[in-house]
Amino acid sequence: MAHEVRGVVALAKGQPVSLETIIVPDPGPGEALVKIQACGVCHTDLHYREGGISDDYPFFLGHEAAGVVEAVGEGVTDVAPGDFVVLNWRAVCGACRACLRGRPQYCFATHNAKQKMTLADGTALSPALGIGAFAEKTLVAAGQCTKVDPGASPAAVGLLGCGVMAGLGAAMNTGGVTRGDSVAVIGCGGVGDAAIAGAGLAGATTIIAVDVDDRKLEWARRFGATHTVNSRETDAVEAIRDLTGGFGADVVIDAVGRPETYRQAFYARDLAGTVVLVGVPTPEMTLELPLLDVFGRGGALKSSWYGDCLPSRDFPMLVSLYQQGRLDLDAFVSETITLDDVESAFDKMHRGEVLRSVVIL
C-alpha cells in the first residue's frame, strides 16, 4: 500500500519551494515508514533548493526530524512500530573497512531506503540527505532511525538529526575537548552555538565565541560562551590570544567554512592545538598557508563530518542530558511553523534572525 501525503519539494533550481502530493510506499526489506512529528529547517535544505548539492531535481526537502515508526519492512529488528526515533542521514553498513575496524562513525558505505518516493505523477524524488521529512510521513532505511526516550520534545531532539549534532560533535568527538581546555568557536549560528554547548559539556573552562553579529554573540553566551569577540571590530586572532594568556586556544572550531575564517582558526590556536573545520565550504574555495607554519605549529587540522557522530551511541546520551537539564536543546528552537512556512523560514535564516525554525506536524 502507498501513502499519499503533503510534502515540501524544490522542483527547480532557485525557485521557491512548493507543497506537493507525495506518494510514500510501504517499507520494504530493511526500511521503515516514519510518521514525522517535527523537522528543523536546516541550511542544507536551502543548499538543495539552490542547487548547491546537486542538480538531481525535484528534491524532497527536510531531514532534521523526529517522529514515530509506523511500520517496518522485512529483517528490521532494531526499531519497531511505535518507537519514537530521531532520524539520521548516516545509516552505517557494519561491513565496510571502517566498520570492521570498530570505527562505524566513519562508515564508507552509509545507505538510504532503496524504494523511491514520488510525486503524484510518478516523478521520482531525491530526498534531502536520504530522508525527506517536510511531510507527514517518510520512508527511510531502518538504520536511519535511532530510538530515544519518547518523553523528549520532538521539536528539540529532532535537531540532533543534523546541525546541532554537527556542532556538538565537532567539539566533543572531532576536537576531543576535555576538562580545562580553552576553546574558540568562529561563527555563532546553530552549528557554532552547538559547538559552544558541546565544549561546555566536555569541561572547557574558557569558551570564546567569535562572530560579526552582536545578536549572535548574545545567543552564544546563552549556550555557555565565557567571552565574546566581534571580529568586525576586533582582530579575532589577537583577541583569542589575549584571552588565553597570549598562547591561543587549545581547540579552535571554524563553523563558517571560509578561507579567511579557517586562517583565523589556524593562527588562533596554541602550539600543538587542534583546528576543526565543521562549516561547509563551497566548491570554488581554496586555501593557501605557508607550509612551514603548518609544520612549525604542530597539532592537528581536522574536518568534522556530522560531528563524527555515531547516532546509536550519541543520540540517546544527548537526549538524556537534555532531559536532565544539562543540554538546552529547546534554546535552539527559535520558532515553530507549519509546512506552508518553510520558504519564509529560509528568508529568516538568510537574514540571521533565527537559530532554527521547526516545522510541527
C-alpha positions as CSV (number, residue, x, y, z in Angstrom):
1,M,0.0,0.0,0.0
2,A,1.2,3.5,-0.8
3,H,0.6,6.5,1.4
4,E,-0.4,9.9,0.0
5,V,1.0,12.9,2.0
6,R,1.7,16.6,1.6
7,G,5.4,17.5,1.4
8,V,7.7,20.4,0.7
9,V,9.5,20.0,-2.7
10,A,12.1,22.0,-4.6
11,L,11.0,21.5,-8.2
12,A,13.7,23.5,-9.9
13,K,16.9,25.5,-9.1
14,G,16.4,28.8,-7.3
15,Q,12.6,28.6,-7.4
16,P,10.5,28.9,-4.2
17,V,9.6,25.6,-2.6
18,S,6.1,24.2,-3.1
19,L,3.7,21.9,-1.3
20,E,3.1,18.8,-3.4
21,T,1.3,15.5,-3.1
22,I,3.9,12.8,-2.4
23,I,3.5,9.1,-2.7
24,V,5.3,7.1,0.0
25,P,5.5,3.3,-0.4
26,D,5.2,0.8,2.4
27,P,8.6,-0.2,3.8
28,G,10.4,-3.0,2.0
29,P,13.3,-5.1,3.4
30,G,15.5,-3.0,5.7
31,E,13.2,0.0,5.5
32,A,11.0,1.9,8.0
33,L,8.0,4.2,7.5
34,V,8.1,7.1,10.0
35,K,5.3,9.5,10.9
36,I,7.1,12.8,11.3
37,Q,6.3,15.0,14.3
38,A,8.8,17.8,13.9
39,C,11.5,18.8,11.4
40,G,14.0,21.6,11.6
41,V,14.7,24.0,8.7
42,C,18.4,23.5,8.1
43,H,20.7,25.5,5.8
44,T,21.4,22.3,3.9
45,D,17.8,22.3,2.7
46,L,18.4,25.8,1.2
47,H,21.6,24.5,-0.4
48,Y,19.5,21.7,-2.1
49,R,16.9,24.3,-3.3
50,E,19.7,26.5,-4.7
51,G,21.4,23.6,-6.5
52,G,24.4,23.7,-4.2
53,I,24.3,19.9,-3.5
54,S,23.5,18.5,-6.9
55,D,21.1,19.1,-9.8
56,D,19.0,16.0,-9.2
57,Y,15.7,17.8,-9.1
58,P,13.0,17.5,-7.8
59,F,14.2,17.4,-4.2
60,F,12.0,16.3,-1.3
61,L,13.3,18.6,1.5
62,G,13.7,18.2,5.3
63,H,16.0,16.0,7.2
64,E,16.4,17.2,10.8
65,A,13.5,15.2,12.2
66,A,11.9,13.2,14.9
67,G,8.8,11.0,14.8
68,V,7.2,7.6,15.4
69,V,7.9,4.5,13.5
70,E,4.6,3.4,11.8
71,A,5.8,0.3,10.0
72,V,9.0,-1.7,9.3
73,G,10.0,-4.0,6.5
74,E,11.4,-7.5,6.5
75,G,14.5,-8.1,8.5
76,V,14.2,-4.9,10.6
77,T,15.0,-5.7,14.3
78,D,16.5,-2.5,15.8
79,V,13.2,-0.5,15.7
80,A,9.6,-1.4,15.8
81,P,6.2,0.3,15.2
82,G,5.5,2.7,18.0
83,D,9.2,3.6,18.7
84,F,10.0,7.3,19.0
85,V,13.0,8.0,16.8
86,V,15.4,10.7,15.7
87,L,16.3,10.4,12.0
88,N,19.9,10.5,10.9
89,W,21.5,10.6,7.4
90,R,24.3,8.1,8.1
91,A,22.9,4.5,8.5
92,V,26.1,2.5,8.9
93,C,26.6,-0.6,6.9
94,G,28.5,-2.7,9.5
95,A,30.6,-4.4,6.8
96,C,33.0,-1.8,5.3
97,R,36.6,-1.4,6.3
98,A,35.8,1.4,8.8
99,C,33.0,-0.6,10.5
100,L,35.1,-3.7,10.6
101,R,37.9,-1.7,12.4
102,G,35.5,-0.6,15.1
103,R,35.1,2.9,13.7
104,P,31.5,2.9,12.4
105,Q,31.2,6.7,12.8
106,Y,33.5,6.8,9.7
107,C,31.4,4.2,7.7
108,F,32.2,4.4,4.0
109,A,29.0,2.8,2.8
110,T,26.1,4.5,4.6
111,H,22.8,3.9,2.9
112,N,19.2,5.1,2.5
113,A,15.9,3.5,1.6
114,K,16.0,1.6,-1.7
115,Q,12.5,2.4,-2.8
116,K,11.7,5.8,-4.3
117,M,9.1,8.3,-3.1
118,T,7.4,10.1,-6.0
119,L,5.2,12.9,-6.9
120,A,1.6,12.1,-7.8
121,D,2.5,11.8,-11.5
122,G,5.2,9.2,-10.7
123,T,8.2,11.5,-10.9
124,A,10.9,10.1,-8.6
125,L,12.0,12.4,-5.8
126,S,15.6,12.9,-4.4
127,P,15.1,13.1,-0.6
128,A,17.4,15.6,1.1
129,L,20.3,13.7,2.8
130,G,18.3,10.5,2.0
131,I,15.4,11.4,4.3
132,G,12.8,14.0,3.1
133,A,11.0,14.9,6.3
134,F,9.0,18.0,5.4
135,A,5.9,15.8,5.3
136,E,3.5,13.8,7.4
137,K,5.4,10.6,6.6
138,T,8.6,9.5,5.0
139,L,10.4,6.3,4.1
140,V,14.0,5.7,5.3
141,A,16.5,2.9,5.8
142,A,15.8,1.4,9.3
143,G,19.4,2.3,10.3
144,Q,18.5,5.9,9.9
145,C,16.1,5.6,12.9
146,T,17.7,6.0,16.3
147,K,15.3,5.1,19.2
148,V,15.3,7.6,22.0
149,D,13.2,8.4,25.1
150,P,9.6,9.2,24.0
151,G,9.2,11.7,26.7
152,A,11.6,14.2,24.9
153,S,10.2,17.1,22.8
154,P,10.3,16.2,19.1
155,A,11.0,19.8,18.1
156,A,14.1,19.9,20.3
157,V,15.6,16.4,19.9
158,G,14.9,16.3,16.1
159,L,17.7,18.9,15.7
160,L,20.2,16.2,16.6
161,G,19.5,14.9,13.2
162,C,21.9,17.4,11.6
163,G,23.1,20.8,12.6
164,V,23.1,20.6,16.4
165,M,24.8,17.2,16.3
166,A,27.4,18.5,13.9
167,G,28.3,21.3,16.3
168,L,28.2,19.2,19.5
169,G,30.3,16.5,17.8
170,A,32.8,19.0,16.4
171,A,33.8,19.8,20.0
172,M,33.2,16.5,21.8
173,N,34.2,14.0,19.2
174,T,36.4,15.6,16.5
175,G,38.0,18.3,18.6
176,G,38.4,16.0,21.6
177,V,37.8,18.9,24.0
178,T,38.4,17.9,27.6
179,R,38.4,19.4,31.1
180,G,40.3,22.6,31.5
181,D,40.7,23.3,27.7
182,S,40.3,26.6,26.1
183,V,38.1,26.6,23.0
184,A,37.3,29.3,20.4
185,V,34.3,28.9,18.0
186,I,34.2,31.1,14.9
187,G,30.7,31.6,13.6
188,C,27.8,31.5,16.1
189,G,24.8,30.2,14.2
190,G,23.1,26.9,15.1
191,V,26.2,24.8,14.5
192,G,28.6,27.1,16.2
193,D,26.4,27.5,19.3
194,A,26.1,23.7,19.5
195,A,29.9,23.5,19.4
196,I,29.9,26.0,22.3
197,A,27.5,23.9,24.3
198,G,29.5,20.8,23.5
199,A,32.7,22.4,24.7
200,G,31.0,23.3,28.0
201,L,29.7,19.7,28.4
202,A,33.2,18.4,27.8
203,G,34.7,20.6,30.6
204,A,36.2,23.5,28.7
205,T,36.8,26.4,31.1
206,T,37.4,29.2,28.6
207,I,35.0,29.3,25.6
208,I,35.4,32.2,23.2
209,A,32.6,33.0,20.7
210,V,33.6,34.9,17.5
211,D,31.1,36.4,15.1
212,V,30.4,39.7,13.3
213,D,26.9,40.0,14.7
214,D,26.3,41.2,18.3
215,R,22.9,39.4,18.4
216,K,24.6,36.1,17.6
217,L,27.2,36.7,20.3
218,E,24.4,37.2,22.8
219,W,23.0,33.9,21.7
220,A,26.4,32.3,22.2
221,R,26.6,33.5,25.8
222,R,23.3,31.6,26.4
223,F,24.9,28.4,25.3
224,G,28.0,28.8,27.5
225,A,30.4,31.2,25.9
226,T,32.6,32.8,28.6
227,H,33.9,35.5,26.3
228,T,32.7,37.1,23.0
229,V,34.6,38.8,20.2
230,N,33.0,40.8,17.4
231,S,35.6,40.2,14.6
232,R,34.2,43.1,12.6
233,E,35.5,45.4,15.2
234,T,38.5,43.5,16.7
235,D,41.2,41.2,15.3
236,A,39.9,37.8,16.2
237,V,43.3,36.1,16.3
238,E,44.8,38.7,18.7
239,A,41.6,38.7,20.8
240,I,41.7,34.9,21.2
241,R,45.4,35.0,22.1
242,D,44.8,37.8,24.7
243,L,42.1,35.7,26.3
244,T,44.3,32.6,26.5
245,G,47.5,34.1,28.1
246,G,49.0,35.1,24.8
247,F,49.1,31.5,23.6
248,G,46.0,30.8,21.6
249,A,43.2,28.3,22.3
250,D,43.7,24.5,22.6
251,V,40.9,23.9,20.1
252,V,39.5,26.3,17.5
253,I,36.4,25.4,15.7
254,D,35.6,27.0,12.3
255,A,31.8,26.8,12.0
256,V,31.7,29.2,8.9
257,G,33.9,27.3,6.4
258,R,35.6,30.2,4.5
259,P,39.3,30.6,3.8
260,E,39.5,33.7,5.9
261,T,37.8,32.1,8.9
262,Y,40.0,29.0,8.6
263,R,43.1,31.1,8.6
264,Q,41.9,32.8,11.7
265,A,41.3,29.4,13.3
266,F,44.8,28.2,12.2
267,Y,46.6,31.2,13.8
268,A,44.4,31.5,16.8
269,R,45.3,28.0,18.2
270,D,48.0,27.2,20.6
271,L,51.1,25.3,19.6
272,A,50.1,21.7,19.2
273,G,46.5,22.8,19.3
274,T,43.7,21.5,17.1
275,V,41.7,23.2,14.3
276,V,38.3,21.7,13.5
277,L,36.5,22.6,10.3
278,V,32.8,22.0,10.6
279,G,31.5,24.8,8.4
280,V,30.9,23.7,4.8
281,P,33.0,25.4,2.1
282,T,31.7,25.9,-1.4
283,P,33.4,24.0,-4.3
284,E,35.4,27.0,-5.6
285,M,37.1,27.9,-2.3
286,T,40.8,27.4,-1.9
287,L,43.2,27.8,1.0
288,E,46.9,28.8,1.0
289,L,49.0,28.5,4.1
290,P,52.8,28.6,4.5
291,L,53.8,25.0,4.8
292,L,56.5,26.0,7.3
293,D,53.7,27.3,9.6
294,V,51.8,24.1,9.2
295,F,54.9,22.2,10.2
296,G,56.1,24.6,12.9
297,R,52.8,24.9,14.8
298,G,52.3,21.2,15.1
299,G,49.0,19.9,16.4
300,A,46.1,18.7,14.2
301,L,44.0,20.1,11.4
302,K,40.7,18.1,11.3
303,S,37.5,18.2,9.3
304,S,34.3,17.2,11.1
305,W,31.6,15.5,9.1
306,Y,28.3,15.3,11.0
307,G,30.3,15.8,14.2
308,D,32.0,12.3,13.7
309,C,28.9,11.0,15.5
310,L,27.6,7.5,15.8
311,P,23.8,8.1,16.2
312,S,23.2,4.9,18.2
313,R,25.8,6.0,20.7
314,D,25.4,9.7,20.8
315,F,21.7,10.5,20.3
316,P,20.4,8.6,23.4
317,M,23.2,10.1,25.6
318,L,22.5,13.7,24.4
319,V,18.7,13.2,24.8
320,S,19.4,12.1,28.4
321,L,21.5,15.2,29.0
322,Y,18.7,17.3,27.6
323,Q,16.1,15.7,29.9
324,Q,18.4,16.3,32.9
325,G,18.6,20.0,32.0
326,R,22.3,19.8,31.2
327,L,21.9,20.5,27.4
328,D,19.4,23.2,26.4
329,L,18.1,21.9,23.1
330,D,15.0,24.0,23.5
331,A,17.1,27.1,23.2
332,F,17.9,26.2,19.5
333,V,14.2,26.4,18.6
334,S,13.6,30.0,17.6
335,E,10.0,29.4,16.3
336,T,7.6,26.6,15.4
337,I,5.9,26.8,12.0
338,T,3.8,24.8,9.5
339,L,4.7,23.2,6.2
340,D,3.4,26.3,4.5
341,D,6.0,28.5,6.2
342,V,9.2,26.8,5.0
343,E,10.0,29.3,2.3
344,S,9.6,32.2,4.8
345,A,11.8,30.3,7.2
346,F,14.6,30.2,4.6
347,D,14.3,34.0,4.3
348,K,14.6,34.4,8.1
349,M,17.6,32.1,8.1
350,H,19.3,34.1,5.4
351,R,18.9,37.3,7.5
352,G,20.3,35.6,10.6
353,E,17.1,36.1,12.6
354,V,16.7,32.5,13.8
355,L,18.8,29.6,15.0
356,R,16.2,27.1,13.9
357,S,12.6,27.3,12.6
358,V,11.0,23.9,13.3
359,V,8.0,22.5,11.4
360,I,5.5,20.9,13.6
361,L,3.3,18.2,12.0
